[in-house]
């Protein structure tokens, strides 16, 4: 159960999320991920549909952990192609685990190249 302080945050995030605030959706997904994974997934899907690369990455990782690696990797790939750094690194890890060292190197080099341009 939520403590009073957490309930106040949740209520504010819910109101903001209802108005399309992606950051609030990410907070709600994080708050729900352990006690209600389906709710966390709904918030991440909504934020992804609104264009959040961070949400797409988190959704992809969640789906992979839940046993749907193909769909999960599709979401991570979408975020990586969009330039989200964590997703680029995750794609490198996916390739590495499959033994695709050339693919992994290509993704990891992109992280370095993107970080150098900052």
N, C-alpha and C positions, 0 to 999 in steps of 0.2 A: 504494500500500500504506500501511497505517496505521503510524505510529510507535508505539513501546511506550507512551508516555504517552497517546496517542489511543486505543490499544487498551484501556487500563485504563478510560478514560471510557466507551468504547463498551460494554464488558462491564457496567459499573455501570448505564448507561442501559438496556441490554437487559433486565437483571434487573428494574429498576424498571418498565419498560414492560410486561413480562410480568405484573406485579402491577397494571396499569391506570394507571400514573403518566403522565398526559397531558404533563406538562413533559418527561419523559424521551423520550416519543414525538416531541415537537417537536424536541428535540436530535438524535435519531437521524435524523429527516427532513432536518434542516439538514446534518448530517454526510454524508448519502448523496446529496444533491441533484445533485452534479456527477459522481460516479463511478457512481451507480446510481439514476437517476431513478425507476425502477419501485419500488424499495425506499422511496424518499422518499414516493412517492405512497401506498404501502400504509400507512406510519406516519401520514400525514396523514389518510387515510380512517378509520383506526382511531380516531384522536383526535377526528375530526369526529363519528363515530358515538357517541363517549362524551360529546359535547356541547361540544367546544372550538370556540368561535367563531374564535379565532386560527387553528386548524388549517383550518377551513372557508375562511377568507379566503386562507390560503397555498395551499391546494389549488386554489381557484378561479383564483388568479393563475397557478399552475403550469400548469393546464389551458389557460388562455388563451394563454400563451406557447408551449405545445406544439401549438397549432392547433385547440383545441376551445373556442372562445369562448362558445358557448351553454351548455354544461355548466359551464364555468368561471364564467360570470356567475351562474348559478344558485347556486353555492356562495358566491360573494361576496355575493350578495343575501341569502342565509340569514344570513350573519354580520352584515350591515348591519342587517337587521331585528332581530337580536338585540342591537344596540347597539354592536357592535365598531367603534370609531372609524376604524381604518384601512380597514375594509371600506366604511364610509359614504363616506369620501373617494374610494375606488376606484370606487364606484357613480357618484359625481359625475363622475369622469373618463370612465367608460364612456359616460354620457349625453352629455357634452361632445363626445367623439370622434364620436358618431353625429349630432351637430348638434342634439340635444335640450337646448337651453340652459335651458328652463324646468325640465326634470327635473334637470339638473345643478345649477341654482340651489337647487332644493328639497333635494337631498342635501347640498350645501355649507352651506346654512343650518342643516341639522340638526347638522352637525359643530360649527358655531359655537354653536348653542343647547345642545348637550350639553356642550361645553367650558365654557361660562359657568356651568353648574350645578355644576361640580366644586368 
